[in-house]
Amino acid sequence: MNFRVLDIGGLVEIIPHRHADDRGYFAEIFRLDRLRPYIGDVEFVQENESFSVHAGTIRGIHFQTAPAVQGKLVRCAAGAIFDVAVDLRHESPSFGRWLSVTLTAEAGNQLWIPGGFGHAFSTLEPNSIVAYRVTDYYSPEHDRGLAWDDPEVGIDWPDVADPDTLSEKDRRNTRLRDLPRYFSMKDS
């Protein structure tokens, strides 16, 4: 595994080393002992998967508040996604900034998103499957969202991103300026 520390504090791209032959390949996609120097002493308690039929499907921007703050280790098991993390930690020098990584099944890369960040993605190919491990259980009462198209955040979504694919819940998400101070640097 190779690790690429990204420009916004706490985000890490994980790139597997694949051992290939004429049958296909073998790769370690998860080794906590190798991840810990980059992500800290976290415990994964739940794994989620989403399937999107159409290219351009937008999901997010999602996060959970205390005491159920989640870190996420995201990978694309089929297809490709434009994966986005938004820094929501108020004391952070990168508060309100976003970063994206293209995750593909072909590359097998993953993105670590610590607590205190919002997470979203748009599928780049039809029939995309996204799997992610989280550090706390899903908690409906702590589930929140940020508007996917907030001009203050200014995510440069790919042309394929289709707002008509947003869930009803995601259509009601609030803007950054209206979010309470949910996170500090200690949440990451």
Kinemage of the C-alpha trace (Angstrom):
@kinemage 1
@onewidth
@group {chain A} dominant
@subgroup {mainchain}
@vectorlist {calphas} color= white
{ca met a 1} P 0.000 0.000 0.000
{ca asn a 2} L 1.070 3.510 -0.752
{ca phe a 3} L -0.275 6.530 1.108
{ca arg a 4} L -0.685 10.049 -0.248
{ca val a 5} L -1.337 12.722 2.374
{ca leu a 6} L -3.603 15.322 0.749
{ca asp a 7} L -3.648 19.116 1.000
{ca ile a 8} L -6.437 19.376 3.561
{ca gly a 9} L -5.393 18.165 7.008
{ca gly a 10} L -6.343 14.602 7.775
{ca leu a 11} L -7.329 13.396 4.280
{ca val a 12} L -5.299 10.469 2.922
{ca glu a 13} L -5.504 8.558 -0.353
{ca ile a 14} L -4.604 4.874 -0.071
{ca ile a 15} L -3.300 3.195 -3.225
{ca pro a 16} L -2.986 -0.602 -3.171
{ca his a 17} L -0.125 -2.532 -4.670
{ca arg a 18} L -1.570 -5.181 -6.946
{ca his a 19} L 0.252 -8.436 -7.623
{ca ala a 20} L -0.941 -9.351 -11.122
{ca asp a 21} L -0.589 -12.369 -13.362
{ca asp a 22} L -2.592 -13.900 -16.201
{ca arg a 23} L -5.371 -14.894 -13.749
{ca gly a 24} L -5.931 -11.347 -12.472
{ca tyr a 25} L -4.468 -9.770 -9.347
{ca phe a 26} L -4.197 -9.933 -5.566
{ca ala a 27} L -4.091 -6.818 -3.370
{ca glu a 28} L -4.302 -5.991 0.311
{ca ile a 29} L -7.038 -3.373 0.511
{ca phe a 30} L -7.141 -3.009 4.278
{ca arg a 31} L -4.402 -3.339 6.897
{ca leu a 32} L -5.050 -1.413 10.061
{ca asp a 33} L -1.421 -1.587 11.194
{ca arg a 34} L -0.326 0.162 7.962
{ca leu a 35} L -3.163 2.709 8.125
{ca arg a 36} L -2.780 3.755 11.772
{ca pro a 37} L 0.267 6.009 11.257
{ca tyr a 38} L -1.880 8.039 8.839
{ca ile a 39} L -5.339 7.896 10.416
{ca gly a 40} L -4.639 7.405 14.107
{ca asp a 41} L -6.043 4.906 16.564
{ca val a 42} L -9.497 4.403 15.076
{ca glu a 43} L -11.845 1.446 15.168
{ca phe a 44} L -14.154 0.609 12.293
{ca val a 45} L -17.566 -0.586 13.506
{ca gln a 46} L -19.779 -0.657 10.411
{ca glu a 47} L -19.396 -1.093 6.657
{ca asn a 48} L -21.859 0.415 4.185
{ca glu a 49} L -22.408 -0.041 0.474
{ca ser a 50} L -24.341 1.982 -2.077
{ca phe a 51} L -25.213 1.055 -5.640
{ca ser a 52} L -26.047 3.722 -8.220
{ca val a 53} L -27.572 2.676 -11.519
{ca his a 54} L -26.922 5.906 -13.434
{ca ala a 55} L -23.785 7.918 -14.107
{ca gly a 56} L -24.127 11.364 -12.520
{ca thr a 57} L -25.917 10.202 -9.367
{ca ile a 58} L -25.102 12.638 -6.529
{ca arg a 59} L -25.123 11.478 -2.911
{ca gly a 60} L -24.374 13.878 -0.052
{ca ile a 61} L -22.930 16.003 1.441
{ca his a 62} L -23.398 13.864 4.588
{ca phe a 63} L -21.936 13.843 8.111
{ca gln a 64} L -22.875 12.863 11.664
{ca thr a 65} L -22.592 15.060 14.753
{ca ala a 66} L -21.355 14.204 18.254
{ca pro a 67} L -21.497 11.806 19.924
{ca ala a 68} L -21.768 9.765 16.695
{ca val a 69} L -19.088 11.498 14.569
{ca gln a 70} L -17.866 9.199 11.805
{ca gly a 71} L -14.558 8.838 10.032
{ca lys a 72} L -14.959 7.080 6.662
{ca leu a 73} L -12.683 4.885 4.589
{ca val a 74} L -14.238 5.016 1.106
{ca arg a 75} L -13.584 2.860 -1.958
{ca cys a 76} L -15.287 2.258 -5.261
{ca ala a 77} L -15.910 -1.477 -5.715
{ca ala a 78} L -17.395 -1.129 -9.231
{ca gly a 79} L -17.349 1.762 -11.685
{ca ala a 80} L -15.918 5.162 -10.782
{ca ile a 81} L -16.813 8.129 -8.572
{ca phe a 82} L -15.836 11.748 -8.023
{ca asp a 83} L -15.419 11.580 -4.227
{ca val a 84} L -15.586 14.794 -2.184
{ca ala a 85} L -14.644 15.754 1.381
{ca val a 86} L -15.531 19.174 2.866
{ca asp a 87} L -13.758 20.430 5.990
{ca leu a 88} L -16.408 21.387 8.580
{ca arg a 89} L -14.031 21.877 11.546
{ca his a 90} L -14.495 25.515 12.571
{ca glu a 91} L -10.970 26.086 13.917
{ca ser a 92} L -9.360 24.504 10.864
{ca pro a 93} L -7.405 26.749 8.485
{ca ser a 94} L -9.176 24.863 5.685
{ca phe a 95} L -12.730 25.279 7.087
{ca gly a 96} L -15.232 25.228 4.216
{ca arg a 97} L -12.673 24.007 1.675
{ca trp a 98} L -13.236 20.844 -0.327
{ca leu a 99} L -11.052 18.274 -1.975
{ca ser a 100} L -11.901 15.541 -4.442
{ca val a 101} L -10.310 12.273 -5.494
{ca thr a 102} L -11.467 10.081 -8.353
{ca leu a 103} L -11.928 6.591 -6.937
{ca thr a 104} L -12.219 3.705 -9.385
{ca ala a 105} L -12.601 -0.034 -9.158
{ca glu a 106} L -9.832 -0.305 -11.733
{ca ala a 107} L -7.307 1.609 -9.589
{ca gly a 108} L -8.584 0.228 -6.269
{ca asn a 109} L -7.677 3.468 -4.478
{ca gln a 110} L -9.433 4.605 -1.295
{ca leu a 111} L -9.965 7.870 0.555
{ca trp a 112} L -9.741 8.309 4.329
{ca ile a 113} L -12.063 11.088 5.530
{ca pro a 114} L -11.729 11.816 9.256
{ca gly a 115} L -14.523 12.987 11.524
{ca gly a 116} L -15.400 16.649 11.115
{ca phe a 117} L -15.714 16.415 7.332
{ca gly a 118} L -18.745 16.215 5.092
{ca his a 119} L -18.711 13.491 2.430
{ca ala a 120} L -20.345 13.314 -0.992
{ca phe a 121} L -19.818 11.751 -4.377
{ca ser a 122} L -21.067 11.717 -7.926
{ca thr a 123} L -20.883 8.548 -9.962
{ca leu a 124} L -18.843 8.825 -13.144
{ca glu a 125} L -19.999 5.523 -14.611
{ca pro a 126} L -23.267 3.600 -14.510
{ca asn a 127} L -23.623 0.700 -12.076
{ca ser a 128} L -21.120 2.106 -9.589
{ca ile a 129} L -20.782 0.529 -6.154
{ca val a 130} L -19.282 2.476 -3.248
{ca ala a 131} L -18.238 0.724 -0.032
{ca tyr a 132} L -17.112 2.523 3.076
{ca arg a 133} L -16.097 1.602 6.583
{ca val a 134} L -17.069 3.979 9.365
{ca thr a 135} L -15.826 4.614 12.889
{ca asp a 136} L -19.250 4.984 14.514
{ca tyr a 137} L -22.653 3.459 13.914
{ca tyr a 138} L -25.284 5.191 11.811
{ca ser a 139} L -27.402 7.390 14.055
{ca pro a 140} L -30.494 8.979 12.469
{ca glu a 141} L -30.721 11.636 15.203
{ca his a 142} L -27.129 12.777 14.474
{ca asp a 143} L -27.373 12.574 10.680
{ca arg a 144} L -26.896 15.969 8.974
{ca gly a 145} L -26.142 17.379 5.552
{ca leu a 146} L -24.660 20.315 3.688
{ca ala a 147} L -26.079 21.589 0.391
{ca trp a 148} L -24.256 19.881 -2.480
{ca asp a 149} L -24.244 23.118 -4.511
{ca asp a 150} L -23.452 25.675 -1.786
{ca pro a 151} L -21.699 28.529 -3.619
{ca glu a 152} L -19.642 29.320 -0.494
{ca val a 153} L -18.065 25.864 -0.720
{ca gly a 154} L -17.961 25.950 -4.529
{ca ile a 155} L -17.446 22.296 -5.404
{ca asp a 156} L -16.490 21.970 -9.067
{ca trp a 157} L -18.689 18.963 -9.828
{ca pro a 158} L -18.018 16.996 -13.030
{ca asp a 159} L -20.303 17.720 -15.989
{ca val a 160} L -22.022 14.346 -15.557
{ca ala a 161} L -23.284 15.265 -12.026
{ca asp a 162} L -27.089 15.392 -12.237
{ca pro a 163} L -29.030 17.321 -9.553
{ca asp a 164} L -32.200 15.447 -10.546
{ca thr a 165} L -30.689 12.346 -8.880
{ca leu a 166} L -30.549 13.934 -5.405
{ca ser a 167} L -32.619 12.295 -2.687
{ca glu a 168} L -35.403 14.343 -1.113
{ca lys a 169} L -33.321 14.545 2.056
{ca asp a 170} L -30.290 15.897 0.166
{ca arg a 171} L -32.430 18.519 -1.587
{ca arg a 172} L -33.176 20.033 1.863
{ca asn a 173} L -29.589 20.235 3.151
{ca thr a 174} L -28.499 23.596 4.558
{ca arg a 175} L -25.742 25.980 3.471
{ca leu a 176} L -22.368 26.288 5.213
{ca arg a 177} L -23.190 29.722 6.676
{ca asp a 178} L -26.255 28.251 8.400
{ca leu a 179} L -24.540 25.202 9.921
{ca pro a 180} L -24.089 25.271 13.691
{ca arg a 181} L -20.543 24.822 15.003
{ca tyr a 182} L -20.724 21.029 15.011
{ca phe a 183} L -16.999 20.250 14.808
{ca ser a 184} L -13.645 21.374 16.123
{ca met a 185} L -10.158 20.076 15.335
{ca lys a 186} L -10.468 17.464 18.106
{ca asp a 187} L -13.187 15.704 16.075
{ca ser a 188} L -10.773 14.634 13.339
